[in-house]
């Protein structure tokens, strides 16, 4: 999966791409894996990367109590498959 951002002309910002790979754990509530910045100009041993954990949250929390990055389910709205 690739996460991207759009500029003011709705083009992909090539300087802000993030790649993800992972697995959904049994029960379908957690995804664990790794992320990295896909850049052809960086040697393999110096790639900017790290682990991640995505989790499904309880949609019963009132919207006004949610933080700015709170979503229900797995938000893939800015992703390339």
Secondary structure as GFF3:
##gff-version 3
##sequence-region A 1 81
A	DSSP	beta_strand	2	3	.	.	.	ID=ss1
A	DSSP	beta_strand	18	24	.	.	.	ID=ss2
A	DSSP	beta_strand	30	36	.	.	.	ID=ss3
A	DSSP	three_ten_helix	44	46	.	.	.	ID=ss4
A	DSSP	beta_strand	49	55	.	.	.	ID=ss5
A	DSSP	three_ten_helix	63	65	.	.	.	ID=ss6
A	DSSP	beta_strand	79	80	.	.	.	ID=ss7
###
